[in-house]
Amino acid sequence: MDERSILESFGRQGLMRLLGARITHVGAGVVHIRLDARDEVTQQHGYIHAGATGAIADTAGGYAALSVFPAGSDVLTVEYKINLLAPAQGEAIEAVGTVLRSGRTLTVCRLEVFALRGQERTLVAAGQQTVIRIERAGS
């Protein structure tokens, strides 16, 4: 699927809009999503909330998978697991979804989330995701 289609689909995601997340890179089998730090996405200690971290990781993996699917496809998450490795603190976090293996039906992606502070990138979460390819409604 092409970048324009991925960006249009992302634009229809209410949760990403609510969080203020944005796609910063689309490549074949890889998508980056950035979420700037703001009070609205933090938890009680001031770190970016694990729920927001997981949401952008899941979304980055889903769009990474979609980027290798044929036109007319769509994607749904079957499962994902994420390990929180360090507090998500800094100016922003960036999720990177990377396709590890794409099959006819199921695709497995690596999920990584980095805290950004100036030029410093710190891995704060890592995980894996399985998604299923479906036919887009109306296709």
Backbone hydrogen bonds in HBPLUS format (Angstrom, degrees):
<---DONOR---> <-ACCEPTOR-->    atom                        ^
c    i                          cat <-CA-CA->   ^        H-A-AA   ^      H-
h    n   atom  resd res      DA  || num        DHA   H-A  angle D-A-AA Bond
n    s   type  num  typ     dist DA aas  dist angle  dist       angle   num
A0006-ILE N   A0002-ASP O   3.16 MM   4  6.51 155.0  2.22 149.8 157.3     1
A0007-LEU N   A0003-GLU O   2.88 MM   4  6.14 163.7  1.91 158.8 162.8     2
A0008-GLU N   A0004-ARG O   2.94 MM   4  6.15 153.9  2.00 147.2 154.6     3
A0009-SER N   A0005-SER O   2.97 MM   4  6.15 160.2  2.01 145.7 150.9     4
A0010-PHE N   A0006-ILE O   2.88 MM   4  6.08 164.2  1.90 152.5 157.1     5
A0011-GLY N   A0007-LEU O   2.99 MM   4  6.13 148.0  2.09 140.2 148.5     6
A0012-ARG N   A0009-SER O   2.97 MM   3  5.33 149.8  2.06 107.8 117.2     7
A0013-GLN N   A0010-PHE O   3.01 MM   3  5.37 165.7  2.03 115.7 119.6     8
A0017-ARG N   A0013-GLN O   3.15 MM   4  6.39 158.1  2.20 150.3 156.8     9
A0018-LEU N   A0014-GLY O   2.83 MM   4  6.04 159.4  1.87 151.0 157.0    10
A0019-LEU N   A0015-LEU O   2.87 MM   4  6.10 158.7  1.92 151.9 157.1    11
A0020-GLY N   A0016-MET O   2.94 MM   4  5.99 131.9  2.18 135.9 148.7    12
A0021-ALA N   A0016-MET O   2.97 MM   5  5.18 145.5  2.09 152.9 155.0    13
A0020-GLY N   A0017-ARG O   3.14 MM   3  5.02 128.7  2.41  92.3 106.3    14
A0022-ARG N   A0034-ARG O   2.94 MM  12  5.44 151.9  2.02 148.8 158.0    15
A0034-ARG N   A0022-ARG O   2.82 MM  12  5.44 162.1  1.85 164.4 161.5    16
A0024-THR N   A0032-HIS O   2.95 MM   8  5.50 160.0  1.99 132.6 139.2    17
A0032-HIS N   A0025-HIS O   2.97 MM   7  4.99 159.2  2.01 137.7 141.3    18
A0027-GLY N   A0030-VAL O   2.83 MM   3  5.10 157.4  1.88 168.8 166.3    19
A0030-VAL N   A0027-GLY O   3.29 MM   3  5.10 179.7  2.29 110.8 110.9    20
A0099-VAL N   A0029-GLY O   2.86 MM  70  5.01 160.8  1.89 145.6 150.1    21
A0031-VAL N   A0097-GLY O   3.00 MM  66  5.33 152.2  2.08 145.1 153.4    22
A0097-GLY N   A0031-VAL O   2.89 MM  66  5.33 168.2  1.90 161.6 164.0    23
A0033-ILE N   A0095-ALA O   2.87 MM  62  5.14 153.3  1.94 143.7 151.8    24
A0095-ALA N   A0033-ILE O   2.75 MM  62  5.14 156.4  1.80 157.3 157.9    25
A0035-LEU N   A0093-ILE O   2.84 MM  58  5.36 160.6  1.88 160.7 163.9    26
A0093-ILE N   A0035-LEU O   2.90 MM  58  5.36 154.5  1.96 143.4 150.9    27
A0037-ALA N   A0091-GLU O   2.88 MM  54  5.44 179.1  1.88 132.2 132.1    28
A0041-VAL N   A0038-ARG O   3.07 MM   3  5.75 162.4  2.10 122.5 127.3    29
A0042-THR N   A0039-ASP O   3.23 MM   3  5.37 170.5  2.24 114.3 115.0    30
A0049-HIS N   A0041-VAL O   2.82 MM   8  5.92 170.0  1.83 148.9 151.8    31
A0043-GLN N   A0047-TYR O   2.84 MM   4  5.76 147.1  1.94 161.3 172.3    32
A0046-GLY N   A0043-GLN O   3.01 MM   3  5.50 165.0  2.03 121.2 125.7    33
A0048-ILE N   A0088-ALA O   2.79 MM  40  5.26 170.3  1.80 160.8 158.3    34
A0052-ALA N   A0049-HIS O   3.09 MM   3  5.36 121.9  2.45 102.4 115.6    35
A0053-THR N   A0049-HIS O   2.98 MM   4  6.32 157.5  2.03 150.1 157.3    36
A0054-GLY N   A0050-ALA O   2.80 MM   4  5.97 165.8  1.82 152.6 155.6    37
A0055-ALA N   A0051-GLY O   2.96 MM   4  6.04 152.0  2.04 138.4 146.6    38
A0056-ILE N   A0052-ALA O   3.08 MM   4  6.30 164.4  2.11 151.7 153.8    39
A0057-ALA N   A0053-THR O   3.11 MM   4  6.24 151.2  2.20 144.3 152.9    40
A0058-ASP N   A0054-GLY O   2.90 MM   4  6.01 169.1  1.91 152.9 155.7    41
A0059-THR N   A0055-ALA O   3.08 MM   4  6.18 158.6  2.12 142.4 148.5    42
A0060-ALA N   A0056-ILE O   2.90 MM   4  5.97 155.3  1.96 140.8 147.5    43
A0061-GLY N   A0057-ALA O   3.03 MM   4  6.28 163.7  2.06 154.6 158.3    44
A0062-GLY N   A0058-ASP O   3.01 MM   4  6.23 159.5  2.05 146.7 152.7    45
A0063-TYR N   A0059-THR O   3.01 MM   4  6.22 161.5  2.04 151.7 155.6    46
A0064-ALA N   A0060-ALA O   2.90 MM   4  6.06 145.4  2.02 143.3 153.6    47
A0065-ALA N   A0061-GLY O   2.97 MM   4  6.22 160.4  2.01 151.7 155.9    48
A0066-LEU N   A0062-GLY O   2.94 MM   4  6.20 159.7  1.99 143.2 149.4    49
A0067-SER N   A0063-TYR O   2.95 MM   4  6.04 140.9  2.10 138.5 147.6    50
A0068-VAL N   A0065-ALA O   3.04 MM   3  5.68 159.1  2.08 117.5 123.6    51
A0069-PHE N   A0066-LEU O   3.10 MM   3  5.07 158.0  2.15 104.6 111.5    52
A0073-SER N   A0070-PRO O   3.17 MM   3  5.92 137.3  2.36 142.0 144.8    53
A0136-ARG N   A0072-GLY O   2.79 MM  64  5.42 176.4  1.80 149.6 148.6    54
A0074-ASP N   A0134-ILE O   2.69 MM  60  5.14 140.9  1.84 154.4 155.5    55
A0134-ILE N   A0074-ASP O   2.94 MM  60  5.14 168.4  1.96 132.3 135.6    56
A0076-LEU N   A0132-ILE O   3.11 MM  56  5.46 149.0  2.21 146.5 155.7    57
A0132-ILE N   A0076-LEU O   2.85 MM  56  5.46 162.5  1.88 161.0 165.9    58
A0078-VAL N   A0130-THR O   2.81 MM  52  5.48 163.6  1.84 144.8 148.6    59
A0079-GLU N   A0130-THR O   3.24 MM  51  5.41 160.1  2.28 142.7 144.3    60
A0130-THR N   A0079-GLU O   2.87 MM  51  5.41 165.3  1.89 158.6 160.2    61
A0081-LYS N   A0128-GLN O   2.94 MM  47  5.60 159.3  1.99 162.2 169.1    62
A0128-GLN N   A0081-LYS O   3.01 MM  47  5.60 143.0  2.15 147.6 159.1    63
A0083-ASN N   A0126-ALA O   2.72 MM  43  5.35 171.8  1.73 155.1 157.6    64
A0126-ALA N   A0083-ASN O   2.98 MM  43  5.35 151.4  2.06 144.9 153.8    65
A0085-LEU N   A0124-VAL O   2.68 MM  39  4.85 147.4  1.78 126.8 135.2    66
A0086-ALA N   A0124-VAL O   3.34 MM  38  4.64 151.0  2.43 122.5 118.3    67
A0091-GLU N   A0116-LEU O   2.76 MM  25  5.75 140.4  1.92 159.2 172.3    68
A0116-LEU N   A0092-ALA O   2.81 MM  24  5.26 169.2  1.82 154.4 152.0    69
A0094-GLU N   A0114-PHE O   2.81 MM  20  5.23 152.0  1.88 147.7 157.2    70
A0114-PHE N   A0094-GLU O   2.87 MM  20  5.23 163.2  1.90 142.5 146.3    71
A0096-VAL N   A0112-GLU O   2.70 MM  16  5.20 160.0  1.74 158.4 163.2    72
A0112-GLU N   A0096-VAL O   3.04 MM  16  5.20 149.9  2.13 141.5 150.4    73
A0098-THR N   A0110-ARG O   2.97 MM  12  5.17 160.8  2.01 150.8 155.5    74
A0110-ARG N   A0098-THR O   2.73 MM  12  5.17 156.7  1.78 157.1 159.8    75
A0100-LEU N   A0108-VAL O   2.78 MM   8  5.59 164.2  1.81 147.7 152.0    76
A0101-ARG N   A0108-VAL O   3.26 MM   7  5.38 158.6  2.31 143.4 145.1    77
A0108-VAL N   A0101-ARG O   2.88 MM   7  5.38 160.1  1.92 157.9 162.8    78
A0103-GLY N   A0106-LEU O   2.93 MM   3  5.30 142.3  2.08 137.7 149.2    79
A0133-ARG N   A0105-THR O   2.85 MM  28  5.34 160.1  1.89 155.0 161.8    80
A0107-THR N   A0131-VAL O   2.94 MM  24  5.32 155.3  2.00 148.9 154.4    81
A0131-VAL N   A0107-THR O   2.87 MM  24  5.32 160.0  1.91 153.8 160.6    82
A0109-CYS N   A0129-GLN O   2.86 MM  20  5.13 159.3  1.90 144.8 151.3    83
A0129-GLN N   A0109-CYS O   2.93 MM  20  5.13 152.0  2.01 148.1 152.5    84
A0111-LEU N   A0127-GLY O   2.88 MM  16  4.79 167.4  1.90 130.9 128.2    85
A0127-GLY N   A0111-LEU O   2.76 MM  16  4.79 149.0  1.86 145.2 144.1    86
A0113-VAL N   A0125-ALA O   2.86 MM  12  4.95 154.2  1.93 145.6 142.1    87
A0124-VAL N   A0113-VAL O   2.79 MM  11  5.72 166.8  1.81 155.5 160.2    88
A0125-ALA N   A0113-VAL O   3.26 MM  12  4.95 144.9  2.39 140.9 137.3    89
A0115-ALA N   A0122-THR O   2.74 MM   7  5.11 157.6  1.79 150.4 152.5    90
A0122-THR N   A0115-ALA O   2.98 MM   7  5.11 161.4  2.01 145.0 151.1    91
A0117-ARG N   A0120-GLU O   2.99 MM   3  5.15 164.1  2.01 151.5 154.5    92
A0120-GLU N   A0117-ARG O   2.95 MM   3  5.15 149.9  2.04 134.3 131.4    93
A0139-SER N   A0136-ARG O   2.96 MM   3  5.47 151.3  2.04 142.2 140.5    94
